[in-house]
Amino acid sequence: MKKRAYSDGCAAAHALDLVGDRWALPVMREMMLGPRRFSDMRAALPGLSANVLTQRLEELERNSIVQRRKLPPPASVQVYELTPWGLEAEELLKVMGRWAARSPHKEAGPMSPVSIVLSMRTMFCAEQAKDMFLRVGLFFGLETYLAEIRNGTIAVDRGEIDDVDILFSGDHNAFVACLYGKVPLADVADQLAVTGDRKLLERFLSLFPLPPTAPDLSARR
């Protein structure tokens, strides 16, 4: 059955035709750091069924946003990846994420490692880091990420962890609780191991302030 479209000349409406279906943007998000196997995306999006994931990937592929390919030996597995145009949607995710973070009705919930990395790219405060040179390793399960902060810029992506100033290892949602929920590291010590200079740790955790919450007008009713 053909999907209904907005039939509206506005490019924003066409964007919703392309990625407005439920789960489309989270599926795209999981490929923002590189190719992913079907099973990787299922694990990162536990609320998404295999059938719906298959449908979203097929739709995104038809719309030239996603492509599939087979990795060379010894892996020899099929992966899905965003096309160059699909990767441009990172800016869309960042703008939407910053906007939605202001919602008075947003509730805390689990985040995938990829969504954490993208949120760090989004919420990073360049002004607070303009004189910093820092390498931070994130070891979540079997995945490793490296964040490099240099003169008010941040680069954070999948990468080998070596010669870092700070290392976080353990549960990624415990890391989120410290980064955005301001939970003291001591309160999650059984879930998240941290090494590094204490002052550097505190300064690093302060570099990702959330925007102010919008007024909750529903409370006036």
C-alpha positions as a Markdown table, in Angstrom:
| # | Residue | x | y | z |
|---|---|---|---|---|
| 1 | Met | 0.0 | 0.0 | 0.0 |
| 2 | Lys | 1.4 | 3.4 | -1.0 |
| 3 | Lys | 2.2 | 5.7 | 1.9 |
| 4 | Arg | 0.1 | 8.8 | 2.1 |
| 5 | Ala | 1.9 | 12.1 | 1.5 |
| 6 | Tyr | 1.3 | 15.6 | 2.6 |
| 7 | Ser | 1.1 | 16.8 | -1.1 |
| 8 | Asp | 2.5 | 20.1 | 0.1 |
| 9 | Gly | 5.1 | 22.1 | -1.8 |
| 10 | Cys | 6.9 | 23.1 | 1.4 |
| 11 | Ala | 10.3 | 21.3 | 1.7 |
| 12 | Ala | 9.7 | 20.8 | 5.4 |
| 13 | Ala | 6.5 | 18.9 | 4.6 |
| 14 | His | 8.5 | 16.8 | 2.1 |
| 15 | Ala | 11.0 | 16.1 | 4.9 |
| 16 | Leu | 8.2 | 14.6 | 6.9 |
| 17 | Asp | 7.2 | 12.5 | 3.9 |
| 18 | Leu | 10.7 | 11.1 | 3.9 |
| 19 | Val | 11.5 | 10.6 | 7.6 |
| 20 | Gly | 8.2 | 11.4 | 9.4 |
| 21 | Asp | 7.1 | 7.8 | 10.0 |
| 22 | Arg | 7.5 | 6.4 | 13.5 |
| 23 | Trp | 11.0 | 5.1 | 14.2 |
| 24 | Ala | 12.5 | 6.5 | 11.0 |
| 25 | Leu | 14.7 | 9.1 | 12.7 |
| 26 | Pro | 15.9 | 6.8 | 15.5 |
| 27 | Val | 16.9 | 4.3 | 12.8 |
| 28 | Met | 18.8 | 6.9 | 10.9 |
| 29 | Arg | 20.4 | 8.1 | 14.2 |
| 30 | Glu | 21.9 | 4.7 | 14.8 |
| 31 | Met | 23.8 | 4.9 | 11.5 |
| 32 | Met | 25.2 | 8.4 | 12.0 |
| 33 | Leu | 28.5 | 7.0 | 13.2 |
| 34 | Gly | 28.9 | 4.5 | 10.5 |
| 35 | Pro | 27.5 | 1.2 | 9.0 |
| 36 | Arg | 25.4 | -1.0 | 11.3 |
| 37 | Arg | 24.2 | -4.5 | 11.1 |
| 38 | Phe | 20.5 | -5.2 | 11.3 |
| 39 | Ser | 21.1 | -6.9 | 14.7 |
| 40 | Asp | 23.0 | -3.9 | 16.0 |
| 41 | Met | 20.1 | -1.6 | 15.3 |
| 42 | Arg | 17.6 | -4.1 | 16.9 |
| 43 | Ala | 19.8 | -4.1 | 20.0 |
| 44 | Ala | 20.1 | -0.3 | 20.2 |
| 45 | Leu | 16.3 | 0.1 | 19.7 |
| 46 | Pro | 14.7 | -2.5 | 21.9 |
| 47 | Gly | 11.2 | -1.0 | 21.5 |
| 48 | Leu | 11.4 | -1.6 | 17.7 |
| 49 | Ser | 10.2 | -4.9 | 16.2 |
| 50 | Ala | 12.2 | -6.6 | 13.5 |
| 51 | Asn | 9.3 | -6.2 | 11.0 |
| 52 | Val | 9.0 | -2.4 | 11.5 |
| 53 | Leu | 12.8 | -2.0 | 11.3 |
| 54 | Thr | 12.8 | -3.9 | 8.0 |
| 55 | Gln | 10.0 | -1.6 | 6.7 |
| 56 | Arg | 11.8 | 1.6 | 7.8 |
| 57 | Leu | 15.1 | 0.5 | 6.2 |
| 58 | Glu | 13.4 | -0.4 | 2.9 |
| 59 | Glu | 11.6 | 3.0 | 2.9 |
| 60 | Leu | 14.8 | 4.9 | 3.6 |
| 61 | Glu | 16.6 | 2.9 | 1.0 |
| 62 | Arg | 13.9 | 3.7 | -1.6 |
| 63 | Asn | 14.3 | 7.4 | -0.7 |
| 64 | Ser | 18.1 | 7.3 | -1.3 |
| 65 | Ile | 18.7 | 8.0 | 2.4 |
| 66 | Val | 20.1 | 4.6 | 3.3 |
| 67 | Gln | 22.1 | 2.0 | 1.2 |
| 68 | Arg | 23.1 | -1.5 | 2.0 |
| 69 | Arg | 26.4 | -3.3 | 1.2 |
| 70 | Lys | 28.3 | -6.4 | 2.2 |
| 71 | Leu | 31.5 | -6.1 | 4.1 |
| 72 | Pro | 34.6 | -7.8 | 2.6 |
| 73 | Pro | 36.0 | -11.0 | 4.2 |
| 74 | Pro | 36.5 | -12.0 | 6.9 |
| 75 | Ala | 33.4 | -10.2 | 8.1 |
| 76 | Ser | 31.2 | -10.9 | 5.0 |
| 77 | Val | 28.1 | -9.5 | 6.6 |
| 78 | Gln | 25.5 | -7.1 | 5.2 |
| 79 | Val | 25.4 | -3.7 | 6.7 |
| 80 | Tyr | 23.2 | -0.6 | 6.3 |
| 81 | Glu | 24.7 | 2.9 | 6.1 |
| 82 | Leu | 23.5 | 6.4 | 5.4 |
| 83 | Thr | 24.2 | 7.9 | 2.0 |
| 84 | Pro | 26.2 | 11.1 | 1.9 |
| 85 | Trp | 22.9 | 13.0 | 1.7 |
| 86 | Gly | 21.5 | 10.9 | 4.6 |
| 87 | Leu | 24.4 | 11.9 | 6.7 |
| 88 | Glu | 23.5 | 15.5 | 6.3 |
| 89 | Ala | 20.5 | 14.8 | 8.5 |
| 90 | Glu | 22.8 | 15.0 | 11.5 |
| 91 | Glu | 22.2 | 18.7 | 11.6 |
| 92 | Leu | 18.4 | 18.0 | 11.6 |
| 93 | Leu | 18.8 | 15.6 | 14.5 |
| 94 | Lys | 20.9 | 18.1 | 16.5 |
| 95 | Val | 18.5 | 21.0 | 16.0 |
| 96 | Met | 15.5 | 18.8 | 16.9 |
| 97 | Gly | 17.3 | 17.4 | 19.9 |
| 98 | Arg | 18.2 | 20.8 | 21.3 |
| 99 | Trp | 14.7 | 22.1 | 20.7 |
| 100 | Ala | 13.0 | 19.0 | 22.3 |
| 101 | Ala | 15.4 | 19.1 | 25.3 |
| 102 | Arg | 13.5 | 22.3 | 26.3 |
| 103 | Ser | 10.2 | 20.5 | 26.5 |
| 104 | Pro | 8.6 | 20.7 | 30.0 |
| 105 | His | 7.2 | 17.2 | 29.5 |
| 106 | Lys | 10.4 | 15.4 | 28.5 |
| 107 | Glu | 11.1 | 12.5 | 30.8 |
| 108 | Ala | 14.5 | 10.8 | 31.4 |
| 109 | Gly | 14.9 | 7.5 | 29.7 |
| 110 | Pro | 17.5 | 5.1 | 28.3 |
| 111 | Met | 19.7 | 6.3 | 25.5 |
| 112 | Ser | 21.8 | 4.2 | 23.0 |
| 113 | Pro | 25.6 | 4.9 | 22.9 |
| 114 | Val | 25.2 | 6.5 | 19.5 |
| 115 | Ser | 22.5 | 8.8 | 20.7 |
| 116 | Ile | 24.8 | 9.8 | 23.6 |
| 117 | Val | 27.6 | 10.7 | 21.2 |
| 118 | Leu | 25.3 | 12.8 | 19.1 |
| 119 | Ser | 23.9 | 14.5 | 22.1 |
| 120 | Met | 27.4 | 15.4 | 23.2 |
| 121 | Arg | 28.1 | 17.0 | 19.8 |
| 122 | Thr | 24.8 | 18.9 | 20.2 |
| 123 | Met | 25.1 | 20.2 | 23.8 |
| 124 | Phe | 28.8 | 20.9 | 23.8 |
| 125 | Cys | 29.5 | 24.5 | 25.1 |
| 126 | Ala | 32.4 | 25.8 | 23.1 |
| 127 | Glu | 32.7 | 28.9 | 25.2 |
| 128 | Gln | 33.4 | 26.9 | 28.3 |
| 129 | Ala | 36.1 | 24.8 | 26.6 |
| 130 | Lys | 38.0 | 27.5 | 24.6 |
| 131 | Asp | 41.2 | 26.8 | 26.5 |
| 132 | Met | 41.0 | 23.1 | 26.9 |
| 133 | Phe | 43.0 | 20.2 | 25.4 |
| 134 | Leu | 41.5 | 17.0 | 26.6 |
| 135 | Arg | 41.1 | 13.4 | 25.4 |
| 136 | Val | 38.3 | 11.3 | 26.9 |
| 137 | Gly | 37.6 | 7.6 | 26.4 |
| 138 | Leu | 34.2 | 6.1 | 26.6 |
| 139 | Phe | 34.1 | 2.3 | 27.0 |
| 140 | Phe | 30.5 | 1.1 | 26.8 |
| 141 | Gly | 30.1 | -2.7 | 26.5 |
| 142 | Leu | 32.0 | -3.8 | 23.4 |
| 143 | Glu | 32.0 | -0.3 | 21.9 |
| 144 | Thr | 34.7 | 2.4 | 22.4 |
| 145 | Tyr | 34.4 | 6.1 | 21.7 |
| 146 | Leu | 37.0 | 8.8 | 21.8 |
| 147 | Ala | 36.2 | 12.5 | 22.5 |
| 148 | Glu | 38.8 | 15.1 | 21.7 |
| 149 | Ile | 38.4 | 18.7 | 23.0 |
| 150 | Arg | 40.7 | 21.3 | 21.5 |
| 151 | Asn | 40.3 | 25.1 | 21.8 |
| 152 | Gly | 36.5 | 25.2 | 22.0 |
| 153 | Thr | 35.8 | 22.3 | 19.6 |
| 154 | Ile | 34.8 | 18.7 | 20.1 |
| 155 | Ala | 35.3 | 15.7 | 18.0 |
| 156 | Val | 33.6 | 12.5 | 19.4 |
| 157 | Asp | 33.3 | 9.3 | 17.4 |
| 158 | Arg | 34.0 | 5.6 | 17.5 |
| 159 | Gly | 37.7 | 5.1 | 18.0 |
| 160 | Glu | 40.5 | 3.3 | 19.8 |
| 161 | Ile | 41.0 | 4.4 | 23.4 |
| 162 | Asp | 44.7 | 5.2 | 24.1 |
| 163 | Asp | 46.6 | 7.9 | 25.9 |
| 164 | Val | 43.4 | 9.5 | 27.3 |
| 165 | Asp | 43.1 | 12.0 | 30.2 |
| 166 | Ile | 39.8 | 10.6 | 31.4 |
| 167 | Leu | 38.3 | 7.1 | 30.9 |
| 168 | Phe | 34.6 | 6.2 | 31.6 |
| 169 | Ser | 33.9 | 2.5 | 31.5 |
| 170 | Gly | 30.7 | 0.7 | 32.2 |
| 171 | Asp | 27.0 | 1.4 | 31.9 |
| 172 | His | 26.3 | 4.1 | 29.3 |
| 173 | Asn | 23.1 | 5.2 | 31.0 |
| 174 | Ala | 24.9 | 5.8 | 34.2 |
| 175 | Phe | 27.2 | 8.1 | 32.2 |
| 176 | Val | 24.2 | 10.0 | 31.0 |
| 177 | Ala | 22.9 | 10.4 | 34.5 |
| 178 | Cys | 26.2 | 12.1 | 35.5 |
| 179 | Leu | 26.4 | 14.1 | 32.3 |
| 180 | Tyr | 22.9 | 15.5 | 32.1 |
| 181 | Gly | 21.2 | 14.5 | 35.4 |
| 182 | Lys | 24.1 | 15.8 | 37.5 |
| 183 | Val | 24.2 | 12.6 | 39.5 |
| 184 | Pro | 27.4 | 12.4 | 41.5 |
| 185 | Leu | 29.9 | 9.9 | 40.2 |
| 186 | Ala | 30.0 | 8.3 | 43.6 |
| 187 | Asp | 26.3 | 7.4 | 43.3 |
| 188 | Val | 27.0 | 5.3 | 40.2 |
| 189 | Ala | 30.3 | 3.9 | 41.2 |
| 190 | Asp | 29.0 | 0.3 | 41.0 |
| 191 | Gln | 27.9 | 0.9 | 37.4 |
| 192 | Leu | 30.5 | 3.2 | 36.0 |
| 193 | Ala | 34.3 | 3.2 | 36.6 |
| 194 | Val | 36.1 | 6.5 | 36.1 |
| 195 | Thr | 39.8 | 7.3 | 36.0 |
| 196 | Gly | 41.4 | 10.7 | 35.6 |
| 197 | Asp | 42.1 | 13.9 | 37.5 |
| 198 | Arg | 39.1 | 14.9 | 39.6 |
| 199 | Lys | 39.2 | 18.6 | 38.6 |
| 200 | Leu | 39.4 | 17.6 | 34.9 |
| 201 | Leu | 36.4 | 15.2 | 35.4 |
| 202 | Glu | 34.3 | 17.9 | 37.0 |
| 203 | Arg | 35.1 | 20.4 | 34.2 |
| 204 | Phe | 34.4 | 17.9 | 31.5 |
| 205 | Leu | 31.0 | 17.1 | 32.9 |
| 206 | Ser | 30.2 | 20.8 | 33.0 |
| 207 | Leu | 30.7 | 21.2 | 29.2 |
| 208 | Phe | 27.3 | 19.9 | 28.2 |
| 209 | Pro | 24.7 | 22.1 | 29.8 |
| 210 | Leu | 21.1 | 21.5 | 28.8 |
| 211 | Pro | 19.0 | 24.5 | 27.5 |
| 212 | Pro | 16.5 | 26.1 | 29.8 |
| 213 | Thr | 13.1 | 24.3 | 30.0 |
| 214 | Ala | 10.2 | 26.0 | 28.2 |
| 215 | Pro | 7.3 | 27.3 | 30.3 |
| 216 | Asp | 4.7 | 24.6 | 31.1 |
| 217 | Leu | 1.5 | 26.4 | 30.0 |
| 218 | Ser | -0.6 | 23.3 | 30.6 |
| 219 | Ala | -0.1 | 23.9 | 34.4 |
| 220 | Arg | -2.1 | 27.1 | 34.1 |
| 221 | Arg | -5.3 | 25.3 | 33.1 |
